[in-house]
Amino acid sequence: MPVATPRIELGDITPHNIKQLKVLNQVVFPVTYNDKFYKDVLDVGELAKLAFFNDIVVGAVCCRTDLQERQRKLYIMTLGCLGPYRRCGVGKKLLDHVMKIAKDDGQYDAIFLHVQISNDEALQFYNKFGFKIIDTKQEYYKRIEPADAYVLEKSLKVDKLETVS
């Protein structure tokens, strides 16, 4: 009998399933997000998604638009997946969704996020998608060690240098 291919699908975050996101984040991340974070997530539309593996919530991504130094950037606040479902394509599906939003919008200069300096698994994951370490924030995290975070960024703007012949 053939083995069924797992279905990985993305779904909207709504008032009816926001508690699933809270539980997921409590399990996946070493930091706690406040009520304002979850209220804001309900207002960002396509920038926040739950990931389902055969109809079970196993991951999520939450983003926002940041304006800094005359640049419009997409900030990944959280992107995570339950341990047993890592390396099954869930993170890739979430990140592909984020990158498609940025590409289709056409107005983002970059996508960026913070990663705890000791999180080698996350650093390797984002490196595969072209993210580079551009900065280190000392004491970024409160109440967890190490407290420092790398800022990872993937530039979306192509240099518009045209040669005149």
Beta strands, then each sheet from edge to edge (+ up, - down):
strand 1: 8-12
strand 2: 48-53
strand 3: 56-68
strand 4: 71-81
strand 5: 110-116
strand 6: 132-137
strand 7: 149-155
sheet 1: 1+ 2- 3+ 4- 5- 7+ 6-
end
